[in-house]
Amino acid sequence: MKGEFTLKQYNAKNIRNVAFAGHAGTGKTSLAEAMLFLSGTTDRLGKVADGTTVCDFDPEEIKRGASVSMALAPLEWKNTKINILDTPGLFDFSGGVSEGMRAAGSVVITVSGKSGLAVGAEKAFKAASKKGIAKIFFVNEMDNENADFYKVFEELKTVYGPMICPLVVPIVEDRKIQCYVNLLEYKAYTYKDGKTTEVPIPDMGHRLDGLRTAMNEAVAETSEELMEKYFSGEAFTPDEMILGLASGVRKGEIAPVFCGSALTLEGVDQLMNGLIWLAPYAESMAGETGIDLNGNPVELSVNDDAQTAAIVFKTVVDPFVGKLLYFKVVSGTVRPDTMLLNTRTGEQEKIGKVFTVRGKKQEEAPYICAGDIGAVAKLASTNTGDTLCSPARPVILPGVAFEEPCLSMAVHAKNKADEEKISFGLARLMEEDPTIRYTHNHETHERIVSGLGEQHLDVVVSKLKSKFGVEVTLDVPKVAYRETIRKKVKVQGRHKKQSGGHGQFGDVWIEFEPCDSEDMVFEETVFGGSVPKNYFPAVEKGLRESMKKGVLAGFPVVGVKATLTDGSYHPVDSSEMAFKTAASLAYKAGIPQAGPVLLEPIGTLQAYVPNENTGDIMGDINKRRGRVLGMTPDEEDNLTCVEAEVPMAEMGDFSTLLRSMTQGRGYYRLAFARYEEAPANVAQKVIEEHKVEDEE
């Protein structure tokens, strides 16, 4: 859908790529809406609750009142282009955060002035630190009577230390905000009806002095020269303050704190000014390092005249223009009607029109320069994470690091005629959202869809219906059990059938015994030609086909050695088919006598949790019949890794419980390890369920 907006072309010095991240409900989308309105980009202030914001335009977002995907919203402010990358706060949609962080040079982390530092803000800070991009805090909801900026500020200082630097603070009297003070300018402002008015700074005594001292100390830390000047008692010049702060923010040594209200527009202009002063401009990000086709490093500069290299960081399957690819130009310029190489596929793609995107609207652009963000349609073979580059300089850029899906469910069409549509619809949704996985389990004959949580899969179900007309239900997936034996037995399988003319005759004696193999091991010890050698393959085939279905609950049989020891044949009536049938009769007679047991899949679990949750998580693992093997501190994430072995059948709701138990801080990895004999009560339940299914 094409829009009515028009943007000027900016160079990399005047472009800021800023991701908005933080806990759900802290006002990221509202903040983007406020900035769009204040900059004159939009002529009305949309509201999340009304479904009228630029960034939450998807029907799912309007219905839920929350972002489920990353949205792009460029604006112009004081001769600078700010590309806002508005990311979801709900953990189930962290794929959008990964996309936004990949394209951003800085991140604004929203924090509630009421509830303070929440897990979503912590995770955003950690993600930005890992990527090495600047971090800026905005304490939102200051219009709420329960907001307490100074309490939140002290909480930030406690967690992140001296890097927390106050820049805009409220002056509060009788629980009401009188004005906001910009400590950098040392000016005070009031806000009413969207208008900003400068007012005299109230006499706050030591409190403002203390905050300005904290700011000066942060600036002094950025260079030896400024440190010397600070200790000599000289005041910093305004330019020294701005340059010192900008340098510290860019190096990750300073995290400035702004505050205000996205709903009433209080303090939002101060944040916008701050982004221009402090947020790294695209050119200052010093390009990226990719690799060439031989794996050698390639240094790229943010230069319009260099060979082109761009990273595709998001895909939208748009009903109007088809597949729309969002890209960030790392080097060179992307222009219409040029050929670019996709280094993943090795194919050249013709770039048609290029677009600037704001929410759901696109506008044609003459080009997208180095450091800027744009979109291109109708590139069939290009996906999220791909590099598009000049064929004259092939380069592969780092892709987008997505979380692995942790919740899997079986998906069934309500209407049998729609079964095949599921695959098509999910394939399209996976193009948009790489955190979705879809597989077909040939053992259980179920289609399995995986995602980042219950809400994530709920959106997948909703989109399948709204976009592709397929109604589906989700169920707990069946577990791929196995069967084996515990005893050694020897049985006869004899197949004799006479029906006029040639008959059918096959006779075998087979010894079944347990073994360590994952598969069936077949041997023969026949002497004297009682069973001719040419029938051995038929006997083996009959056994292998039979062992696809066990006698307890119909699961494949493993760990069995079958030895053909004896038998007899008829020179006329014997055939391969007869001996194959005889082998299957021996299987049906022997396996029930050989102590058959059910095997369940066991997984190796690595659960990463805060220290205070280790006891609870170990208790839960024990309830799931798991065995805790040990604990290892993970210093990088400041979490403890609890290692355990657990039955896979017990892990269906583990992701939901872990998230709830750790308030979203924890995560886990689970990998299949081996099969073990299931306890008698578990085996009996599975066998009974199998009988019911067979009767149905």
C-alpha positions in Angstrom: 0.0 0.0 0.0 1.6 3.3 -1.1 1.4 6.3 1.2 1.3 10.0 1.1 4.5 10.8 2.9 7.6 12.3 1.4 11.1 12.1 2.8 14.2 14.0 1.7 17.4 12.1 0.9 19.9 12.3 3.8 23.5 11.1 3.9 25.0 8.9 6.5 26.1 11.8 8.7 22.5 12.9 9.2 20.9 9.5 9.7 20.2 7.8 13.1 19.0 4.2 13.1 17.3 3.7 16.5 15.6 0.6 17.8 12.9 1.0 20.5 13.0 -2.0 22.9 11.9 -2.8 26.5 9.3 -4.6 28.5 5.8 -5.1 27.1 3.5 -2.2 28.0 6.2 0.4 28.7 5.1 2.6 25.7 7.6 1.9 22.8 4.9 2.2 20.1 3.3 5.2 21.9 6.8 6.9 22.0 7.3 6.3 18.3 3.8 7.7 17.7 4.6 10.8 19.8 7.8 11.4 17.9 6.1 11.1 14.5 3.5 13.6 15.6 5.9 16.1 17.1 8.0 16.0 14.0 5.0 16.8 11.8 5.4 13.4 10.1 1.8 12.6 11.1 -1.1 15.0 11.7 -2.7 13.1 14.5 -1.5 11.3 17.6 -2.6 7.7 17.2 -3.2 5.5 20.3 -2.4 1.8 20.8 -5.8 1.3 22.6 -7.6 2.6 19.6 -5.6 0.7 17.0 -4.6 3.9 15.2 -0.8 3.9 15.6 1.6 3.9 12.6 3.7 1.0 13.9 1.0 -1.3 15.2 -0.9 -1.7 11.9 -1.2 -5.5 11.6 -4.7 -6.8 12.5 -3.2 -9.1 15.1 -1.6 -6.0 16.8 -4.8 -4.0 16.7 -6.7 -6.9 18.2 -4.2 -7.6 21.0 -3.2 -4.0 21.7 0.4 -5.0 21.5 3.2 -5.2 18.9 3.9 -8.7 17.5 6.4 -7.7 14.8 9.1 -5.0 14.2 7.9 -1.9 12.4 9.9 0.9 10.7 8.9 4.5 11.1 11.3 7.2 9.7 10.9 10.8 10.6 12.8 14.1 10.1 13.9 16.3 13.0 16.2 19.3 12.8 17.7 18.2 9.4 18.2 14.7 10.6 16.5 11.5 9.6 15.7 9.2 12.5 14.7 5.6 11.4 12.7 4.3 14.3 12.7 0.5 14.5 9.8 -0.3 16.9 10.2 -3.8 18.3 7.8 -6.0 20.3 8.1 -6.2 24.1 6.4 -9.5 24.5 9.0 -12.3 24.8 7.0 -14.5 22.3 7.9 -12.1 19.6 11.6 -11.5 20.3 12.3 -12.2 16.6 11.2 -8.6 16.0 13.8 -7.5 18.5 16.5 -9.4 16.7 15.6 -7.8 13.4 15.5 -4.3 14.9 18.8 -4.7 16.7 20.5 -5.9 13.5 19.7 -2.7 11.7 20.1 -0.3 14.6 23.1 1.8 15.7 21.5 2.6 19.0 18.6 1.5 21.2 16.1 3.5 23.2 15.1 1.3 26.2 11.7 2.3 27.6 11.2 1.8 31.4 8.0 2.4 33.2 8.1 5.3 35.7 5.6 3.3 37.8 7.0 -0.2 37.8 10.7 0.5 37.1 13.3 -1.7 35.6 11.6 -4.9 34.2 13.0 -8.0 32.6 12.3 -6.8 29.0 14.5 -3.8 29.6 17.3 -6.0 31.1 17.1 -8.2 28.0 17.2 -5.2 25.6 20.2 -3.8 27.5 22.0 -7.2 27.2 21.2 -7.6 23.5 22.4 -4.1 22.7 25.6 -4.7 24.7 26.3 -7.9 22.9 25.9 -6.1 19.5 28.0 -3.2 20.7 25.4 -0.5 20.0 24.6 2.6 22.1 22.0 2.4 24.9 19.7 5.2 25.9 17.0 5.0 28.6 13.6 6.7 28.5 11.6 6.6 31.7 8.0 6.8 30.4 4.6 7.3 32.0 5.7 10.3 34.1 2.2 11.7 33.8 1.0 8.9 36.0 0.5 9.9 39.7 2.3 6.7 40.9 5.4 7.4 38.8 8.6 8.0 40.7 11.5 9.0 38.4 14.1 9.2 41.2 13.2 5.7 42.5 13.6 4.3 38.9 16.8 6.2 38.4 18.4 4.8 41.6 17.3 1.3 40.5 19.1 1.9 37.1 22.2 3.1 39.0 22.1 0.1 41.3 22.0 -2.4 38.4 24.2 -0.7 35.9 26.5 1.5 38.0 28.2 4.8 37.1 27.5 4.5 33.4 23.9 5.7 34.1 23.9 9.4 33.3 20.8 11.6 34.0 20.1 14.1 31.2 16.4 15.1 31.6 14.9 15.0 35.1 11.5 16.1 36.5 11.0 18.7 39.2 8.3 17.3 41.5 6.3 19.3 44.1 3.3 17.9 46.0 3.5 14.7 43.8 3.0 16.8 40.7 5.6 17.5 38.0 6.3 21.3 37.8 8.8 21.1 34.9 11.5 19.0 33.3 15.1 20.1 33.5 17.6 19.3 30.7 20.8 19.0 32.7 22.9 19.3 29.5 21.4 22.7 28.5 20.6 23.5 32.1 17.2 24.7 31.1 13.7 23.9 32.4 10.6 23.2 30.3 6.9 22.7 30.8 4.4 21.0 28.5 0.8 21.7 27.8 -1.4 20.8 24.9 1.6 19.6 22.9 3.4 22.9 23.4 6.8 23.3 25.0 7.5 26.4 27.1 10.9 27.3 28.7 10.6 28.4 32.3 13.1 29.4 35.0 14.7 26.5 36.8 13.2 26.1 40.3 15.6 26.2 43.3 16.1 22.5 44.0 19.3 23.0 46.0 21.7 20.1 46.2 19.5 17.6 44.3 20.1 19.1 40.9 23.7 19.8 41.7 24.1 16.1 42.6 22.6 15.1 39.3 24.8 17.5 37.3 27.8 16.2 39.2 26.9 12.6 38.2 26.7 13.8 34.6 30.0 15.6 34.8 31.7 12.6 36.3 30.4 10.4 33.4 31.8 12.9 30.9 35.1 13.1 32.6 35.5 9.3 32.3 35.5 9.6 28.5 39.0 11.0 28.1 42.1 11.8 30.1 42.0 15.4 29.0 38.5 15.8 30.3 39.4 13.9 33.5 42.2 16.3 34.2 40.0 19.3 33.6 37.3 17.9 35.9 39.8 17.3 38.8 41.3 20.8 38.3 37.8 22.2 39.1 37.2 23.8 35.6 33.7 23.6 34.2 33.2 21.8 30.9 32.2 23.9 27.9 28.9 23.0 26.2 30.8 21.5 23.3 32.9 19.4 25.6 29.8 18.1 27.4 28.1 17.2 24.1 31.2 15.6 22.6 32.2 13.8 25.8 28.7 12.4 26.2 28.4 11.4 22.6 31.8 9.7 22.8 30.8 7.8 25.9 27.5 6.8 24.5 29.0 5.6 21.3 31.7 3.5 23.2 29.0 2.0 25.5 30.6 3.7 28.5 27.6 6.0 29.2 23.8 5.2 29.1 22.0 8.6 29.3 18.5 8.7 30.9 15.7 10.8 29.6 12.1 10.9 30.9 8.6 12.1 30.0 5.3 10.8 28.8 4.6 9.4 25.3 0.8 10.0 25.8 1.0 13.6 26.8 4.2 14.4 24.8 6.1 15.6 27.9 9.8 15.4 27.4 9.6 13.7 24.0 11.2 16.6 22.2 14.1 16.4 24.7 14.6 12.8 23.7 14.5 13.6 20.0 17.1 16.4 20.5 19.2 14.0 22.5 19.1 11.4 19.8 20.6 13.9 17.4 23.3 15.0 19.8 24.2 11.6 21.3 23.0 8.7 19.2 25.7 7.5 16.8 25.1 8.7 13.2 25.2 6.0 10.6 28.6 7.1 9.2 30.2 6.9 12.6 29.4 3.2 13.0 32.5 2.5 10.9 30.9 0.0 8.6 31.0 -3.7 9.2 33.3 -6.6 8.6 32.0 -9.3 6.3 33.7 -12.2 4.7 34.4 -13.0 1.1 33.5 -16.3 -0.6 36.8 -17.8 0.6 36.1 -16.9 4.2 38.6 -14.0 4.4 37.5 -10.8 6.3 36.3 -7.8 4.3 36.3 -4.4 5.9 33.3 -2.3 4.6 33.1 1.5 4.9 29.9 3.6 5.1 30.5 5.2 1.8 28.0 5.9 -0.9 30.6 5.5 -3.7 31.9 2.1 -2.5 30.8 -1.2 -3.9 27.3 -2.0 -2.7 26.6 -4.3 0.3 23.3 -4.5 2.1 21.8 -6.9 4.7 18.2 -8.0 4.5 16.9 -7.9 8.1 13.2 -8.4 7.7 10.6 -9.9 5.3 7.0 -9.0 5.0 4.6 -10.9 2.9 2.4 -8.0 1.9 -1.0 -8.7 0.2 -0.5 -5.7 -2.1 3.1 -5.9 -3.3 3.9 -9.6 -2.5 7.1 -10.2 -0.6 8.7 -7.0 0.7 12.3 -7.1 2.0 13.6 -4.6 4.4 17.4 -4.0 4.1 20.1 -1.8 5.6 22.8 -0.5 3.2 26.1 -1.1 4.9 28.2 0.2 2.0 27.5 1.8 -1.4 24.1 2.7 -2.7 21.1 0.6 -3.7 19.4 1.9 -6.8 16.4 0.8 -8.9 17.1 -1.3 -12.1 20.5 -2.7 -10.9 21.7 -6.2 -10.5 22.9 -7.4 -7.0 24.3 -10.7 -6.0 22.7 -12.8 -3.3 25.8 -14.5 -1.8 23.8 -17.2 -0.2 22.2 -18.5 -3.4 24.9 -17.3 -5.8 22.2 -15.8 -8.0 22.0 -12.2 -9.2 18.7 -10.4 -8.4 17.4 -7.5 -10.4 16.4 -4.6 -8.1 13.2 -3.0 -9.3 11.8 -0.1 -7.4 13.2 0.7 -4.0 11.0 2.1 -1.2 11.0 4.0 2.0 8.6 2.4 4.5 6.6 3.9 7.3 4.4 1.5 9.1 2.2 -0.2 6.4 2.9 2.5 3.8 5.6 2.5 1.1 6.9 5.4 -1.0 9.2 5.0 -4.0 12.7 6.4 -3.4 15.3 7.3 -6.0 17.9 5.3 -4.1 18.9 4.2 -0.6 22.3 5.4 0.5 24.9 3.9 2.7 23.8 3.8 6.4 20.1 4.1 5.4 17.2 1.6 5.5 14.9 0.8 2.6 12.8 -1.9 1.1 12.5 -3.8 -2.2 9.8 -6.1 -3.5 9.6 -9.1 -5.8 13.0 -10.8 -5.1 11.8 -14.4 -5.1 15.0 -16.0 -3.9 16.1 -13.6 -1.2 15.2 -14.0 2.5 15.9 -12.5 5.9 19.6 -12.7 6.7 20.8 -12.7 3.1 23.4 -10.3 1.8 22.8 -8.4 -1.4 26.0 -7.0 -2.9 27.8 -5.8 -6.0 28.8 -8.8 -8.2 32.2 -7.0 -8.4 32.8 -7.5 -4.7 31.0 -10.5 -3.3 30.8 -10.3 0.5 28.8 -12.1 3.2 27.5 -9.9 6.1 26.6 -11.3 9.5 22.9 -12.3 9.4 20.2 -11.9 12.0 20.6 -14.0 15.2 17.2 -15.3 16.2 16.1 -17.3 19.3 15.5 -20.9 18.7 11.8 -22.0 19.1 11.0 -23.7 22.4 7.4 -24.7 22.2 6.2 -27.4 19.7 2.6 -28.4 19.0 0.9 -30.7 16.5 -1.2 -28.8 14.0 -4.4 -30.2 12.5 -6.7 -28.7 9.9 -10.3 -28.5 11.1 -11.3 -29.4 7.5 -9.5 -32.4 6.1 -9.6 -30.7 2.6 -7.3 -27.9 4.0 -4.5 -30.2 5.1 -2.2 -29.3 2.2 -2.9 -25.6 2.7 -1.3 -25.7 6.1 2.1 -26.3 4.5 1.7 -23.5 2.1 0.5 -21.0 4.7 3.2 -21.9 7.2 5.9 -21.6 4.5 4.8 -18.1 3.8 4.6 -17.2 7.5 8.1 -18.6 8.0 9.4 -16.3 5.4 8.1 -13.4 7.6 9.1 -14.9 10.9 12.2 -17.1 11.0 11.4 -18.0 14.6 8.7 -20.3 13.4 9.6 -23.9 12.5 7.5 -26.5 10.7 8.3 -30.2 10.3 6.5 -33.4 9.5 7.1 -36.2 12.0 6.9 -39.3 9.9 6.9 -41.6 12.9 3.9 -40.1 14.6 2.4 -38.9 11.3 1.9 -35.4 12.7 2.6 -31.9 11.4 4.6 -30.0 14.1 4.7 -26.3 14.3 7.2 -24.7 16.8 7.5 -21.1 18.1 8.6 -19.0 21.0 5.6 -19.5 23.2 1.8 -19.9 23.5 1.0 -16.4 22.3 3.4 -16.8 19.3 1.6 -20.0 18.2 -1.8 -18.4 18.8 -0.8 -15.6 16.3 0.3 -18.3 13.8 -3.1 -20.0 14.1 -4.9 -16.6 13.7 -2.8 -15.6 10.6 -3.3 -19.0 9.0 -7.1 -18.3 9.2 -7.0 -14.6 8.2 -4.4 -14.7 5.5 -4.8 -18.2 4.0 -8.3 -19.2 5.0 -7.1 -22.3 6.9 -8.6 -23.1 10.3 -6.4 -25.3 12.5 -6.3 -26.7 16.0 -3.1 -27.2 18.1 -2.6 -30.3 20.2 0.2 -31.7 22.4 2.4 -33.7 20.0 2.6 -37.5 20.2 5.8 -38.9 21.6 7.9 -41.1 19.4 8.4 -44.1 21.7 10.3 -47.3 20.9 9.9 -50.9 21.9 12.5 -53.5 22.7 12.9 -56.9 24.4 14.6 -58.1 27.6 14.7 -61.9 27.1 16.1 -64.4 24.6 13.6 -66.7 22.9 13.6 -69.1 20.0 10.4 -69.6 17.9 9.2 -71.1 14.7 7.4 -69.3 11.9 5.8 -71.7 9.5 3.7 -70.5 6.5 1.9 -73.2 4.5 -0.9 -72.6 2.1 -2.3 -74.9 -0.6 -4.8 -73.5 -3.2 -4.5 -75.7 -6.2 -1.4 -75.7 -8.4 1.7 -74.2 -6.7 1.2 -73.6 -3.0 3.1 -71.4 -0.5 5.6 -72.8 1.9 8.2 -71.2 4.2 9.5 -72.5 7.5 12.0 -70.7 9.8 13.4 -71.0 13.3 14.5 -67.6 14.6 16.2 -66.7 17.8 15.4 -63.2 19.2 17.7 -61.6 21.8 18.4 -58.1 23.1 21.4 -56.2 21.8 22.8 -52.7 22.0 22.1 -51.8 18.4 19.7 -48.9 17.5 18.5 -51.1 14.6 17.7 -54.8 14.2 20.8 -57.0 13.8 20.2 -60.0 11.5 22.4 -63.0 11.3 22.1 -66.6 10.1 23.6 -69.9 11.4 21.8 -72.3 9.1 23.6 -75.5 8.3 23.0 -78.1 5.7 20.8 -76.0 3.4 17.7 -76.4 5.5 16.9 -72.8 4.3 18.5 -72.0 0.9 20.7 -68.9 0.9 18.6 -67.2 -1.7 15.8 -66.9 0.9 17.9 -65.2 3.6 17.2 -61.7 2.3 13.5 -62.4 2.3 13.6 -63.6 5.9 15.5 -60.4 6.9 13.1 -58.2 4.9 10.1 -59.9 6.6 11.6 -59.2 10.0 12.5 -55.6 9.3 9.0 -54.8 8.0 7.5 -56.4 11.1 9.7 -54.5 13.5 8.3 -51.2 12.3 5.4 -51.9 14.5 5.8 -53.3 18.0 3.5 -55.6 19.9 2.9 -53.3 22.9 1.8 -50.0 21.4 2.7 -50.2 17.7 6.0 -48.3 18.0 9.2 -49.3 16.1 11.2 -52.1 17.7 14.9 -51.5 18.3 17.8 -53.3 20.0 17.0 -56.8 18.8 19.3 -59.4 17.3 17.4 -61.9 15.1 19.3 -65.1 14.2 17.9 -67.5 11.6 19.0 -70.9 13.0 17.0 -73.5 11.0 14.0 -74.1 8.9 12.8 -76.1 5.9 11.6 -75.5 2.4 9.7 -77.1 -0.5 11.4 -77.3 -3.9 8.2 -76.2 -5.7 6.0 -74.2 -3.2 8.8 -72.2 -1.5 9.3 -68.6 -2.6 10.7 -65.3 -1.3 7.2 -64.2 -0.4 6.5 -67.4 1.6 9.7 -67.0 3.6 9.0 -63.3 4.2 5.6 -64.3 5.6 7.1 -67.0 7.7 9.6 -64.5 9.2 6.7 -62.2 10.2 4.9 -65.1 11.8 8.0 -65.9 13.8 8.1 -62.2 14.9 4.5 -62.2 16.0 5.1 -65.4 18.0 8.4 -64.6 19.5 8.4 -60.9 20.5 5.5 -61.2 23.0 7.5 -64.0 24.7 10.7 -62.0 24.8 9.8 -59.6 27.6 8.8 -56.6 25.4 9.2 -53.2 27.1 8.4 -49.6 26.1 11.3 -47.2 25.6 10.9 -43.5 26.0 13.1 -40.7 24.6 15.3 -39.0 27.1 16.7 -35.5 26.5 19.7 -33.6 27.7 18.4 -30.3 29.3 20.4 -27.2 29.9 18.2 -24.7 31.8 19.7 -21.2 32.3 18.1 -19.5 35.3 18.8 -16.8 37.8 20.6 -18.1 41.0 17.5 -17.6 43.1 15.5 -19.9 40.8 17.8 -22.9 40.8 16.0 -24.7 43.7 12.6 -24.2 42.1 13.8 -25.4 38.7 15.5 -28.5 40.2 12.3 -29.3 42.1 10.3 -29.1 38.8 12.8 -31.3 37.0 12.3 -33.9 39.7 8.6 -33.8 39.3 9.1 -34.4 35.6 11.0 -37.6 36.4 14.2 -35.9 35.5 17.7 -36.4 36.9 19.7 -33.3 37.8 23.4 -33.8 36.8 24.9 -30.6 38.0 25.0 -26.8 37.9 27.4 -24.5 36.1 27.6 -20.6 36.5 27.2 -18.8 33.2 29.1 -15.5 33.8 28.2 -14.0 30.5 24.4 -13.9 31.2 24.8 -13.9 35.0 22.7 -17.1 35.1 23.2 -20.6 36.4 23.0 -23.5 34.0 21.1 -26.5 35.5 22.0 -29.6 33.6 19.7 -32.6 33.7 18.4 -35.6 31.8 14.6 -35.6 31.4 11.9 -37.7 29.6 10.9 -35.8 26.5 7.3 -36.7 27.1 7.2 -34.6 30.3 8.6 -31.4 28.7 5.5 -30.1 26.8 4.8 -27.1 29.1 8.3 -26.6 30.4 8.9 -23.4 28.3 5.8 -21.8 29.7 6.7 -22.8 33.3 10.3 -21.6 33.0 9.3 -18.2 31.6 6.7 -17.8 34.4 9.1 -19.0 37.2 12.0 -16.7 36.1 9.8 -13.7 34.9 11.2 -14.3 31.4 14.9 -14.2 32.3 15.4 -18.0 31.9 15.8 -20.0 28.7 16.7 -23.6 27.9 18.1 -26.0 25.4 16.8 -29.6 25.0 18.4 -32.2 22.8 17.5 -35.8 22.3 20.1 -38.1 24.0 18.9 -41.7 24.0 16.0 -44.1 24.7 15.5 -45.6 28.2 12.9 -48.1 29.5 9.8 -46.3 30.6 8.5 -46.9 34.1 5.7 -49.5 34.3 3.0 -46.9 35.1 4.0 -44.7 32.2 4.2 -47.7 29.8 0.8 -48.9 30.8 -0.8 -45.5 30.2 0.8 -45.3 26.7 -0.3 -48.8 25.9 -3.9 -48.1 27.0 -4.0 -44.9 24.9 -2.8 -46.9 21.9 -5.6 -49.4 22.4 -8.2 -46.6 22.4 -6.7 -45.1 19.2 -6.8 -48.5 17.5 -10.5 -48.9 18.5 -11.3 -45.5 17.1 
